[in-house]
Amino acid sequence: MQIKQIESAAEIASTFAVMQQLRPALVEAEYVARIQRMQQHGYHLAAVVVAGEVQALAGYRFIEMLYAGMLLYVDDLITSASQRSSGHGKALLDWLKAEAKAQGCNELHLDSGVQREQAHKFYFREGLTINAYHFRIALD
């Protein structure tokens, strides 16, 4: 198992099938360009790669907030459905924690949809806690 920063167009394209499991509305023909635009604004991708295949994926960014200082915010965290409970998610989350510390972050944050109960069990097991509500509104 290798955890690898994803940067090139070919590497980004190789992550689509796993990312789509988390974000089913994504359109494959638009995916690489969208990720590349996001990367211009601080988005990073890291993947667990086993035998050349992406098995787990994290999209994240570094941000500074008044209440928390520097933090690593996880936008996307997914392990391929066929690979769940194989340690890839834990390895990736541990890597993200180490990356956050290496970049001088005080905290790691992520939001998780209320319907993702299995993911929540994993997060609790890994020491994450719920400390806020996340509110949103669609702006037509």
DONU-367055 format. One record per residue: y, z, x of N, C-alpha, C in turn. Coordinates in steps of 0.05 Angstrom, whole numbers, plus 5000, padded with zeros to 4 digits. Each point is the difference from the previous one (the first is absolute). Example, Ala and Ser with C-alpha at 12.3 -4.5 7.8 and 13.67 -1.06 7.14 Angstrom:
# residues 2
488651565264502450004982502450005018;502149864993502450015016502250144985;
This chain:
# residues 140
497650005017502450004983502550005018;501949834993502549975014502350024980;502150145007502450004983502049835015;501049814986501649795012502649954985;502249975014502649924988499749714992;500849934976499849734990502849875002;500249775014502649885005500149704995;498049855009500149714998499449914971;500849764994499449894974497049994994;498449935020497150004996498950284995;501050195014499250284996500850104972;502449944992500950074973498249884979;499549745003498349864980497250144998;499050105023497450125000499950274984;502350114993500150254985500249964970;500449764991500549954972497950114981;497549945006497850084981499950304996;500550155021500050304997502650094986;502349895008502550084987499949934970;498849784993500049934972498350194983;498250155012498650204985501850234991;502150055015502050204993502249884983;500849765007502349864987499049744988;498650014977498749764989501949784991;502650064996501949794992500949835023;499350065025500849845022498949724998;501649805009499249725000499449925029;497649915005499249945028501949805013;500949804986501749795012502750115009;500850234989502650125006499850245019;497650095004499550265014501150015028;499349815017500950015028503050005002;501349834986502949985001501350264990;498850124980501150254989499850225020;497650035012499750215021501949955023;500349755009501849945022502950074993;500849964975502750084992500350315001;497950134990500150295000500050115029;498549875018500050085028502849995013;501649814991502749985010501750244992;499150154980501450244990498450265006;498349995021498750245009497250064990;498949824984497350044990498049945022;497950165002497849965020497450004985;498149865011497249994990498250095023;498150174993497950085019497449984984;497949915014497449964987497750115016;498050104986497550065012498449755000;499249915024498549755003497250075011;497949914987497350045009498649735001;499049935023498749745004501749774991;502650025005501949784994500950004971;499150194983500750004972501850244994;502149964984501850214992498550174979;499850265005498650184982501950204985;502250055013502050194988502849915011;502050074985502749895006502150204992;502150015016502350174993502649845006;501750014980502749895003501950245001;501850015019501750235003502649935013;501950194999502649975013501050275009;501849995019501450245009502750024987;500650234988502650034987501150285006;502650024998501350265003501350084974;499450254992501050114975501550265005;502050054985501550255004498350254997;498250004980498450244995497650045019;499249795014497650025016500349915029;502249875006500449895027498349745002;499049955024498449765004497250044988;499149794986497350014989498749735000;497450004999498449764997499349994970;500849784987499449974971497949784998;497850084987497849814995500449864973;500549745001500349844976497349944988;498149935017497449904991497850125018;497950104987497750115015497549944984;498249845011497749914985497649965019;497750094991497549935013498549814981;498949805012498549804984497950154983;499749924975498250144981497250025011;499149805015497350005011499750195024;502250105010500050175024500950294995;500550074975501050274994497950215008;501050235009498350235009498649945026;501049815015498849935026501750105024;502250154993501750115022502349845008;500349754989502249835008502750114990;500150104976502550104989500950245016;498250185007500750245016501049915027;498649825013500849905026502849884999;500649854979502649874997502150214995;499550194983501950214994500650175025;497950075015500450145025501749845020;499549745001501649835017502950004991;500549984974502750014989501450265008;498650224997501250265008500750015029;498349895017500649995029502349825006;500149774986502249815004502650134991;500050154978502450134991501050205021;498250165011500750195020501149865025;498749795008500949855024502749884997;500849944975502649884994502150214993;499350265004501950214995500450084971;498149934983500350074972499250294995;501450124980499450274992497850014978;499749794985498250004977498849724996;497849994985498849764990500150024969;500949794987500250004970498549764989;499050034976499049774985500150074970;500249794984499850034971497349884992;498950104979497449904990500050004970;499349774989499949984971498450224987;500950094977498650234987497249934992;499349754997497349914992498050015024;500950035024498349985024498750275007;498450114982498950275004498350025025;498449805006498350015024501750015026;502249855000501850015023501250275002;500850134978501250265001498150215011;497449984993498150195012499949975030;500149755010500149955028502550115013;502349964988502550105011500050315002;499050134979499950295000498150105022;497749865003498150075021501249975028;501949815003501349955026502550165004;500550194982502350195004502649924988;500149774985502549934987500350164974;502550054993500550154976502049854982;500050074974501949894982502550185001;502349885006502450165001502449894985;499649784985502249894985498849814979;501649944980499549784982501549755010;498949774995501349755007500749874973;502649954996500949884975500949715005;499749834980500949725003500749884974;501649795001500749854976500249715008;499049824984500349715005502849924993;501249845017502749894996499849714993;500249944974499649724991502049815011;
